[in-house]
Amino acid sequence: MRGDTEILLGVDEAGRGPLIGPMVIVGLAIEERWLEDLAGLGVRDSKRLTRSRREKLLGDIIERASSVIAVMISPVDIDRGNVNEIEVEAIERILESVVRIHNQCPKTYIDLFTTEKHLSRLKGICSDIVAEHGADSKYAVVAAASIIAKVLRDWHVEGLRRAIGDFGSGYPSDPKTKAWISSTVSEDIVNLTESPFIRHKWATVRRLERHANTLDRYITSG
């Protein structure tokens, strides 16, 4: 299934690993003729760019895109399933949407996050799929998708910080994040347990909750 102009699709995500906040998966569909422009703009893997640079590139990327589809997966939904399976399902939705919008199967590039076998069912939608580790460093269309995903997630997380307090980066390697979760558990365990912005089933969070509860009981019992 092909239209008059070949469309490429780059897919990447931001936020697979944090304890706090959503995962954002972005599909960027773009005409092949714009790839050289993306490279000229300095589009590269979002992790190699500063936040201000990513935000400056966002408008330039979207201006050249044929379509952009973003799927935000909440911590609640991540807790309910397997993160790899959830991401595959999101990419299915993105790919199906791009086919409907453009009336063609795009050549699709995906930053590989699981086994190629796990992604094989995507070929039931469109067969021309390249899935590689580090695709965001190899292919400008994936790098552009990674930039959009990172900017959207950054904006969302910034709103969370304004609403619930400064929890740092939200990643398990951040001492500020772990300290925030521990102190919040100690202050209000019921509220934190029910909160929709924390990935409660992740091992680091469960360990922090368990230790905070133990400390609470120790202090209470004297």
Protein Blocks (a to p, Z undefined) as FASTA:
>chain_A
ZZfbdcddddddehklpmgdcdddddddddfklmmmmmmnopacfklpcfklmmmmmmmm
mmmpmbdcdddddfklmmmmcfklmmmmmmmmmmmmmmmmnopacddddddfbdfklmmm
mmmmpmcdcddehklmmpmklmmmmmmmmmmmmmmmmmmmmmnopebjopaklmklmmmm
mmmmmmommlmmmpckbcfkbmklmmmmmmmmmmmmmmmnZZ
